[in-house]
Each structure stands twice: as C-alpha cells, then as structure tokens.
Amino acid sequence: MFEKNSKIKVSVKEKALVFYSYLPPWRIDIFNAMNEYYDLKIVFLNSESDGFTYNRDLLLNNLHVDSIFYNKGFNIGTKAFRLGIYNIVKKYKPDIVFTHEYSPTSVFLALLLRINIFNFRLIVTTSDNFKMAQSVYGLKKYFRLYVLNSANGVVVYSENVREWYKENFPHLKVEVCPNIQNPRTLLAHKKYFKSILKGYNNLFHLNKPIVLYIGRLEKIKGVDLLIEAFNNSLKETHQLVLVGEGSESQNLKNLVQKYNIGNSVIFTGSYYGRDLYAWYYLADFFVLPSRYEPFGAVVNEALIFGCPVLASKNIGALDYINEGNNGLIFDPENNESFVDTLFKASNSFTKGGTERDNLMLVSFNQYSKVFYKIAQP
C-alpha cells in the first residue's frame, strides 16, 4: 500500500543546515523530504568512527541533498569535537540549524546563539526513548539543559517522549517523527526479490520457515538471548537466519555449536540495499531482541515489507507494534517469556515468500512534514 504524496508547498525556501553524525540508510528519506522544504545542506561529522559499516557510495546515490563529510578535529571516545563549525555557519548563513543530540556541536551552536553571533532557529533531534529521557544525569543532563534553553524546538521519536519533553521544557515546540522510511522507496525493491532469492538457495540446509534477525552482532543486541530461546523452542521446526556482522560473531557461532543447532542457524554476513530487504520478504517473522536500543529502525523496514516483528520491550520503536496484529512485545532477558513469544509467533503469523500487506501503523508523509512545521516562527 503506497501513501498519497501530500507534501507542503513552499514558495520561498529558507536556508537550513543539518549537522548529523553519519549517513544511515534509514535517514535518507527524511533528509530528501527536508530538501523539499528547505535550501538544505547536510554536514556529516563522525562518519568514520560511528561503529557502523555501510556502502557509502550506494547511500549517497540515493541522497538527493547537498552534503559534505567533515572530520576536521578530534574524538574523545564516541564524541566528535569538530573544529570549524563557526566557519561553516558563517559561510552558509542558515535561517535554521538542525542538530542531533546534545553533542559538542550542539553545545557550540547553542553558545553561538547565547552570545548573539548568529540568529538562526535551532532545532534538536534526539533518539531518546522514554526511559533514556528520564534517566539522564551528570554532564549529559547539564548539556541537554544548556542546548534546549537556546533551542526553538525538539523532534523526538514517540508520543510518550514528546509528552515528557513538553512537561519538562514547556518553552519548546515538541514534535514527533519516528525513525521512518518512505514505503514507496522500500517497496520499489520488491520487483527484484525473486531473482535475488535464487542466489540464497545455497545458504539453506533445510526447507523450513525462517526466523530472522538483521543487525550488528554485538552483546547489546541480545542475539545470544535469541539463540538460547530458539534452541529451547523452534530449532526442530524453523531456521534462524542472522544477517550482520560484529565483535560477537565468533562467540555466537560457538554458542550455536554448543547447542548443536548448526543445521538450523545460518550466519549470512552483511547485506545492503535490496539484497538486505529480500530477507524480510523471505522470513516468517523478524525478531529484535535488544537488551538496549534507542529506537530500532529495522522494525520499520520489516513491517513495510509485511514481515511481523517480535520486539524487545527495551527498544524505542514500540509505537509501531500492535500486539497480535503486526507483532508481539516481549522481555528478551526472561527466557521463558521469550520462548513463549516464539511459539506464539510461529502459530500466528503468515508465511514468508508470499505477498503481504504493509504492516506499518504510521504515515511517512504525515511525519516528514514535522521538519517544516517545527521550524516556523
């Protein structure tokens, strides 16, 4: 199901500057939509040290916005301290600046407004889920307060986070735009799936239904919990496909060997673009078992391709899940609950490899407009 195109018509575009850490696949459609509203330029500040690996050339081919990768400066841990932000702002002369999180760049932009060097409207985007927004302390809490006291608005991922920000920062405009992609963009890849899937035949040992995980193989993602629950539930009847790479790859393979379920668990390595999306089409259902996850953009991808989602209660994308209809919510660290959820899913959700409807509950066009509305005086 495609959404009707109902974009806001803008007669005179204001200049907008976006400071963002790196270029993730799930942000491209939002950036392209913002380009319809603004004379837009994006500055990626931390593309080499974010811990994620993507095919940058492929992503840039789909990004229809003027952008640069700017790495002048240094990093302390995961924080990027970039030198020359003042010169970028001075050169571009933006009416509006979008900045992500309460980073050193965001703090510096707030400082520029405090000392009246520039007069742009500052909009902050944050990946905070409700628990994260509540539990901030120490320096991060101080920097958040400093940035938001100079900001005009903040864009969050969910309604409960929006209500929290409205209550705690009443001077701000607060809007919701989930980490969401345009169904038109994703579903355009479906015509290639049958030919792509022919190349996957040699990966399968058995012709069984597929339980799918896509993401980094890291401790925080809870893939070990998924393997354990799968071993205690569906190992005889299903295949578990793990798409991705990470530092826990060998430990997870050792765990599979320990349980002697190598014939039912497949490690595929990394896939990108339509080669990745084809897995959603093939799977019976998708599992995101994270111990901690600010959002979980893969939930959006899976649902658009009609693949039901079993979502950890610890992720931020729970607004997408209508339990029993397009997915289930569970506690990944409660093995009994996890096992029960896998059994329920195996009995409830339609088989992969068939045409399934878009299961997303929210509209891309509705939410992309937020980036225009929130910046208006």
C-alpha positions in Angstrom: 0.0 0.0 0.0 1.5 3.3 -1.1 0.9 6.6 0.6 -0.5 9.6 -1.2 2.0 12.3 -1.8 0.7 15.3 0.1 3.8 17.5 0.6 3.7 21.0 1.9 4.1 23.6 -0.9 6.9 26.1 -0.1 7.1 29.2 -2.2 10.3 30.6 -0.9 12.8 28.1 0.7 14.7 29.2 3.8 18.3 28.0 4.2 18.7 25.1 6.6 21.8 23.4 7.8 21.9 19.9 9.2 24.6 18.6 11.5 24.4 14.9 11.8 26.9 12.3 12.9 26.9 9.9 9.9 24.7 8.8 7.0 22.4 5.9 8.0 20.2 4.2 5.4 17.1 4.8 7.5 17.6 8.6 7.5 17.9 9.2 3.7 14.1 9.5 3.0 13.7 12.1 5.8 16.7 14.1 4.5 15.3 14.0 1.0 11.9 15.2 2.3 13.5 18.0 4.2 15.1 19.1 0.9 11.7 19.7 -0.5 11.0 22.3 2.3 14.5 24.0 2.5 17.5 25.0 0.7 19.3 22.3 2.6 22.9 21.3 3.3 24.0 18.4 5.5 27.3 18.2 7.3 28.2 14.7 8.5 30.6 15.0 11.4 31.6 11.5 12.6 31.2 9.1 9.6 34.4 7.2 10.2 34.0 6.3 13.9 30.4 5.6 14.4 30.9 1.8 14.6 28.6 1.1 11.7 29.6 0.0 8.2 27.5 0.9 5.2 28.1 1.2 1.5 28.5 5.0 1.4 28.5 5.2 -2.4 25.2 3.4 -2.6 23.7 5.6 0.1 24.9 8.8 -1.5 23.4 7.8 -4.8 20.0 7.8 -3.0 20.6 11.0 -1.1 19.4 14.0 -3.2 20.8 16.7 -0.9 23.9 18.8 -1.0 26.2 17.2 1.7 29.8 17.1 3.0 31.7 14.7 5.3 33.6 16.9 7.7 36.2 15.3 10.0 38.5 18.2 11.0 39.1 17.9 14.7 39.3 15.1 17.1 37.3 12.4 19.0 37.2 11.6 22.7 35.6 8.2 23.0 32.5 8.3 20.8 32.2 12.1 21.0 33.3 14.1 18.0 34.8 17.6 18.6 34.9 19.3 15.3 36.9 22.5 14.6 35.4 25.0 12.1 31.7 24.8 12.9 31.7 28.6 13.3 33.1 29.0 9.8 30.6 26.6 8.3 27.7 28.5 9.8 29.2 31.8 8.8 29.7 30.7 5.2 26.2 29.2 4.8 24.2 31.8 6.8 21.3 29.4 7.6 17.9 30.5 8.8 17.5 27.2 10.6 20.0 24.7 12.0 19.1 21.1 12.8 21.5 19.3 15.2 21.4 15.8 16.6 21.5 15.1 20.3 23.4 17.1 22.9 26.8 16.7 21.3 29.8 19.0 21.4 28.5 20.5 18.2 25.0 21.1 19.6 26.6 22.8 22.7 28.7 25.0 20.5 25.7 26.0 18.3 23.8 26.9 21.5 26.7 29.0 22.6 26.7 30.9 19.3 23.1 31.9 19.9 23.8 32.8 23.5 26.4 35.3 22.6 24.3 36.7 19.7 26.8 36.0 16.9 24.1 34.4 14.8 20.3 34.4 14.8 19.3 31.1 13.4 16.5 28.9 14.8 17.9 25.9 16.4 16.0 22.5 16.2 17.3 19.5 18.0 16.6 15.9 17.1 17.0 13.2 19.6 16.9 9.4 19.7 15.9 9.2 23.3 13.3 6.7 24.3 11.2 7.4 27.3 13.5 5.7 29.8 16.5 7.4 28.4 14.9 10.9 28.6 14.0 10.3 32.2 17.3 8.8 33.3 19.8 11.4 32.0 22.2 12.7 34.7 25.5 14.4 35.2 27.2 16.3 32.4 24.7 15.0 29.8 21.8 16.4 31.8 23.6 19.7 32.1 24.4 19.9 28.3 20.9 18.9 27.4 19.6 21.8 29.5 22.1 24.2 28.1 21.2 23.3 24.5 17.5 23.2 24.9 17.4 26.6 26.7 18.7 28.1 23.4 16.7 25.9 21.1 13.3 26.6 19.4 12.2 23.0 19.2 13.0 19.3 19.5 11.9 16.4 17.4 11.5 13.1 19.2 10.6 9.5 18.1 7.5 8.7 20.1 4.4 10.3 21.7 5.4 9.4 25.3 8.8 11.1 24.8 7.0 14.1 23.4 4.8 14.4 26.4 7.8 14.1 28.7 9.7 16.9 26.9 6.6 19.2 26.8 6.2 18.8 30.6 9.9 19.4 31.3 10.7 22.0 28.7 7.5 24.0 28.2 9.1 26.8 26.2 9.9 24.3 23.4 8.0 23.2 20.4 8.0 19.4 20.5 7.1 17.2 17.5 7.2 13.5 16.8 8.9 11.9 13.8 9.8 8.3 14.2 12.9 6.8 12.6 10.9 6.1 9.5 11.4 5.4 5.8 9.1 6.0 2.9 7.2 2.9 1.8 7.5 4.0 -1.8 11.3 3.9 -1.6 11.5 0.5 0.1 8.7 -1.3 -1.8 10.2 -0.3 -5.1 12.8 -3.0 -4.5 10.3 -5.9 -4.4 10.4 -6.5 -8.1 14.0 -7.7 -7.7 13.4 -10.1 -4.9 12.6 -13.3 -6.8 15.9 -13.1 -8.8 17.8 -12.2 -5.6 16.4 -15.0 -3.6 17.6 -17.6 -6.2 21.1 -16.7 -5.1 20.3 -17.5 -1.5 19.3 -21.2 -2.1 22.7 -22.5 -1.3 22.6 -20.9 2.2 19.8 -23.2 3.4 20.3 -26.7 4.8 16.6 -27.3 5.3 13.4 -26.2 3.8 11.8 -24.7 6.9 10.1 -21.4 8.0 12.5 -18.6 8.8 13.0 -16.6 12.0 15.0 -13.5 11.0 17.4 -11.2 12.8 19.1 -8.3 11.0 21.6 -6.0 12.8 25.0 -5.9 14.4 26.3 -9.0 16.2 27.0 -7.2 19.5 26.2 -8.0 23.1 23.8 -5.1 23.5 21.7 -6.5 20.6 20.8 -9.7 22.6 21.5 -12.1 19.7 22.8 -14.6 22.3 19.4 -14.5 24.1 17.7 -15.1 20.7 19.9 -18.2 20.0 19.2 -19.6 23.5 15.4 -19.1 23.2 15.4 -20.5 19.7 17.3 -23.6 21.0 14.5 -24.0 23.6 11.7 -23.6 21.2 11.8 -23.7 17.3 15.1 -25.5 16.5 13.3 -28.6 15.1 10.7 -26.7 13.0 12.3 -23.4 11.9 15.6 -21.9 10.6 17.1 -19.0 12.4 18.8 -16.5 10.0 21.2 -14.0 11.4 22.1 -11.2 9.0 25.0 -8.9 10.0 28.5 -8.8 11.5 30.1 -7.7 14.7 32.5 -8.3 17.5 30.4 -11.1 19.0 30.2 -13.1 15.7 32.6 -15.9 16.9 31.1 -16.1 20.3 27.7 -16.6 18.8 28.9 -19.3 16.5 30.4 -21.0 19.5 27.1 -20.8 21.2 25.3 -22.4 18.2 28.0 -25.2 18.3 27.5 -25.7 22.0 23.7 -26.2 21.5 24.4 -28.4 18.4 22.0 -26.5 16.3 24.3 -25.6 13.4 21.9 -27.1 10.8 19.2 -24.7 11.9 21.1 -21.5 12.4 22.6 -19.6 9.4 25.1 -16.7 9.7 24.9 -14.8 6.4 27.3 -11.9 6.9 26.3 -8.4 5.9 23.9 -7.4 3.1 22.9 -4.0 1.9 20.1 -2.4 -0.1 17.7 -4.7 -1.9 19.8 -7.7 -1.1 19.1 -7.0 2.5 15.4 -6.2 2.1 14.8 -9.5 0.3 15.3 -11.3 3.7 12.2 -9.5 5.1 10.2 -10.9 2.2 11.5 -14.4 2.8 11.1 -14.5 6.6 8.0 -15.6 8.5 8.8 -13.1 11.2 11.5 -10.8 12.4 13.0 -10.7 16.0 14.7 -7.7 17.6 15.9 -9.0 21.0 17.9 -6.0 22.1 19.0 -5.5 25.7 19.0 -1.8 25.0 18.0 0.1 21.8 17.2 3.8 21.5 14.9 3.1 18.6 15.3 0.2 16.2 14.9 1.3 12.5 14.8 -2.3 11.3 11.3 -2.6 12.8 10.1 0.0 10.3 11.8 -1.9 7.4 10.4 -5.3 8.4 6.8 -4.0 8.8 6.8 -2.2 5.5 7.6 -5.5 3.8 4.8 -7.2 5.6 7.1 -9.1 8.0 5.6 -9.3 11.6 8.0 -8.2 14.3 8.8 -9.6 17.8 10.1 -6.5 19.6 12.1 -6.4 22.8 10.4 -4.3 25.4 13.7 -2.3 25.6 13.5 -0.7 22.2 12.2 2.7 21.3 10.1 1.7 18.3 7.3 0.1 20.3 4.7 2.6 18.9 4.9 0.6 15.6 3.7 -2.6 17.2 0.0 -3.5 17.5 0.3 -6.7 19.6 -1.2 -9.8 17.9 -1.8 -8.0 14.6 1.7 -7.0 13.3 3.9 -8.3 16.1 4.5 -9.1 19.7 6.4 -7.4 22.6 8.5 -9.5 25.0 11.2 -9.4 27.6 14.4 -10.8 26.0 16.1 -11.5 29.3 13.2 -13.7 30.5 13.9 -16.9 28.6 10.5 -18.4 29.5 8.7 -15.3 28.1 11.0 -15.3 25.0 10.3 -18.9 24.3 6.6 -18.5 24.7 6.7 -15.5 22.3 8.5 -17.5 19.7 5.9 -20.3 19.9 3.0 -17.7 19.7 4.6 -16.1 16.6 5.1 -19.5 14.9 1.4 -20.2 15.2 0.1 -16.7 14.4 2.0 -15.1 11.5 1.8 -15.6 7.8 4.5 -17.5 5.9 7.3 -15.5 4.2 7.8 -15.7 0.5 4.3 -14.5 -0.2 2.8 -11.2 -1.0 2.0 -9.5 2.3 0.5 -6.0 3.1 2.4 -3.1 4.5 2.0 -3.5 8.3 3.2 0.0 9.3 0.8 1.8 11.5 2.0 5.4 10.8 2.4 7.6 7.8 5.7 8.7 6.4 4.2 11.8 4.7 2.5 12.8 7.9 5.7 12.7 9.9 8.1 14.2 7.4 6.1 17.4 7.5 7.2 17.8 11.1 10.6 19.1 10.0 8.9 22.0 8.3 6.2 22.8 10.8 8.5 22.8 13.9 10.9 25.5 12.4 8.2 28.0 11.5 8.4 31.3 13.6 
